[in-house]
């Protein structure tokens, strides 16, 4: 399980490649053995109601929240998500240099005792050679 929600301010419309960001995150999550492919979900929510810092209209942010299952070593998570965040920063490098922009990534672990899933997508990847 790895669910990613990207929240982004609507004042980035037409400037930020949000779909490209989603594709980058999903591709990164498919690398290695960290996440089963069938459990990867990456989506974006465009925010129209927000206040950043002092409320100036030109301030923008992109916030990424990753929710994943438990059981991975801290060092592995630090390495993986540190690399992912570096990729996100490179993705937004031009915008970061030309406008006010805050980037953040938080990782949360789901409580498996109260996490419910019903997913037949995993089977497709088990049967792929």
Phi, psi and omega in degrees: 000127169209109178249131183237129175241122177256118175258133181217145183281140186295347177284002172265355180308131178081351180249321184261138176271082184291317178298321176299322177297316180299317178296320179298314180297313181298316180297319179297320181291337178278349179285142176070204186245013186293320186229138171290131186304321183294346181258001182281128175226126179229125182214161182234146175236118177277127182263131177251342179241112183194161171227128177246129176052246183268010175088005179296138186294340183270356175282138183224161172212157170230119180241131181245126174244125177251126173248126183221165176289166181275172170109359180264144180296144180304316182299319179295319178294317179299315180297308184298309185284333172297317177295316179301315181294324175299320178294320177298315179298320177295322180300323183258011187305314182296314179296321181299325180281341188247354180205170176281125187209129175250129178244138178210154178218124177241145179242128178238147176252130181285144174282108185298337180289337179231037176243123186241132183219147175217106193213118177260007179289326180306322183299326179298322181280333176291329182270356180275127181293000000 
